[in-house]
Amino acid sequence: MRYFTEDHEWIDVDGDVGTVGISEYAQGQLGDIVFVEVPAEGKTLDKGDEAAVVESVKAASDVYSPASGTVLEANDALADEPALVNTDPEGEGWFYKLTLSDPDELSELMDETAYASFVKKL
């Protein structure tokens, strides 16, 4: 199941592992992405913590963790190819995976339908 935040992060949940990235809408707002900093493996994040940084030709933005947990894996490919976030933000351009410490937090997030409605109002 995929969930979204009002800050345009998404999290795909499979069991107790969540894969996190930024939405198609977010990458469109940022423009050409030139640098991505992902969290270190083993880092513990609380929901809402700054987890990553994405820089584009327009601006730098923080990426917040949509859920609490421990970073299981970082997408190291983004260091060499940050444009993956532009070409496939909700696929190959993922930022990190984490082991969820409190899956109940996901109930506070939007599903794809609710997120689509949210973005239309922006």
Buried (B, 14 or more C-beta within 10 A) or exposed (E): EBBBBEBBBBBBBEEEBBBBBBBBBBBEBBEEBBEBBBBEBEBBBEBBEEBBBBBBEEEEBEBBBBBBBBBBBBBEBBEEBBBBBBEBBBEBBBBBBBBBBEBEBBEEBBEBEEBEEBBEEE
